[in-house]
Amino acid sequence: MNTDEMALRILALLALVAESETADVEAFIDDLGIDDLVLLVAGLADLALKSIAPDVQGPERRAVVCARLRAEIIARQGGGPDAA
């Protein structure tokens, strides 16, 4: 799948899920091989990152966003600074 096709697939997947939270995503991606699935996930992650941090540019800003995301993961796992 070329870059344009993958971009369209990402947008179509977003539209599918926006239309219904219970959409049959598995059927939508069933025809993709592992390489294309990896590209799809990476593309969705890139869109999500741009959504939560639209100004992510440069290594310093990326490090700040990464630290914030790691802190969120730890907090959701119950391992915040007060956990013991």
C-alpha positions in Angstrom: 0.0 0.0 0.0 1.5 3.4 -1.0 1.5 6.5 1.2 -1.6 8.0 -0.3 -3.6 4.8 0.1 -2.5 4.5 3.7 -3.5 8.1 4.4 -6.9 7.4 2.9 -7.2 4.2 5.0 -6.4 6.1 8.2 -9.0 8.8 7.4 -11.6 6.2 6.5 -10.9 4.3 9.8 -11.3 7.5 11.7 -14.6 8.2 9.9 -15.8 4.7 10.6 -15.1 5.0 14.4 -16.5 8.5 14.5 -19.7 7.2 13.0 -20.0 4.4 15.5 -18.0 3.4 18.6 -19.0 -0.1 18.0 -18.0 -0.2 14.3 -16.6 -3.4 13.0 -13.0 -2.3 12.8 -11.7 -5.8 12.4 -13.5 -6.3 9.2 -12.2 -3.0 8.0 -8.5 -3.9 8.5 -8.8 -7.7 7.8 -7.3 -7.3 4.4 -4.1 -5.7 5.7 -0.8 -7.5 6.1 1.3 -7.0 9.2 3.5 -4.3 7.5 0.4 -2.3 6.5 -1.1 -2.7 10.0 2.1 -1.3 11.5 1.9 1.7 9.2 -1.7 2.1 10.0 -1.0 2.1 13.8 1.9 4.5 13.3 -0.2 6.8 11.2 -3.0 6.8 13.8 -0.5 7.5 16.6 1.0 10.4 14.6 -2.5 11.9 14.2 -3.2 11.4 17.9 0.1 13.1 18.9 -0.7 16.0 16.6 -4.1 16.2 18.3 -2.8 16.4 21.8 0.3 18.4 21.0 -0.1 20.2 17.7 3.1 22.2 18.2 5.4 19.1 18.7 8.5 20.1 16.8 12.1 19.5 17.7 13.6 17.1 20.2 13.1 19.3 23.2 9.4 19.6 22.7 9.0 15.9 21.8 10.8 15.0 25.1 8.3 17.1 27.1 5.4 15.4 25.4 7.0 12.0 25.9 7.5 12.7 29.6 3.9 13.8 29.9 2.6 10.7 28.2 4.8 8.4 30.4 3.5 10.1 33.5 0.0 9.5 32.3 0.7 5.8 31.7 2.2 5.4 35.2 -0.7 7.2 36.8 -3.2 5.0 35.0 -1.3 1.9 36.1 -1.6 3.1 39.7 2.1 3.8 40.0 2.0 7.5 40.6 4.5 9.2 42.9 2.4 8.4 46.0 2.1 4.7 45.1 4.0 2.4 47.4 
